[in-house]
Amino acid sequence: MSALRDIQIIQWIHQYNTKVFFETGTGLGSGLMRMIQPEYGMKLLISCEIDKDLAIHSQRTFSFDTRVHILNTTGPEALSDMLPRIPYQEPIFFWLDSHFANADYNLGHKPLVPHSDGEVSIRLPIWREVEIIKSLRVDQGIKDFIL
């Protein structure tokens, strides 16, 4: 998976007039660090991280910015919980992680199990994430942007 910092996204943010950023997979917060910059104009930034240590790290890192909300949960759970709270007239820029938790950030003392083995919906949550976005946003006629 590429890092958000490596992709030219400003044109899509302006084209879709997104003011809400929603990412699944906070990692060390590099996506959030980019998206809190003023040129992106985000009013709300939501990120979820299944790994508790990474979530706590990012919650501390971004505690200065009240627009940022980091949830210690799975992508599907965060989307199911948070999307009904975001008004339809607020287009969302979705940055969806596409692999199991801790794939990029094995902190050296943690095995990748259970996230790297077992049930495909845990290992590869993007399919379920897209289904949730479709049912809660796209099927309602909302014009969000998914990357």
Secondary structure, DSSP 4 states (H G I P E B T S, - for coil): ---GGGS--HHHHHHHT--EEEEE--TTSHHHHHHTSGGG--SEEEEE-SSHHHHHHHHHHTTT-TTEEEESS-HHHHHHHHGGGS-TTS-EEEEE--S-TTSS---SSS--TTTSSS-HHHHSTHHHHHHHHHHHTGGGT---EE-
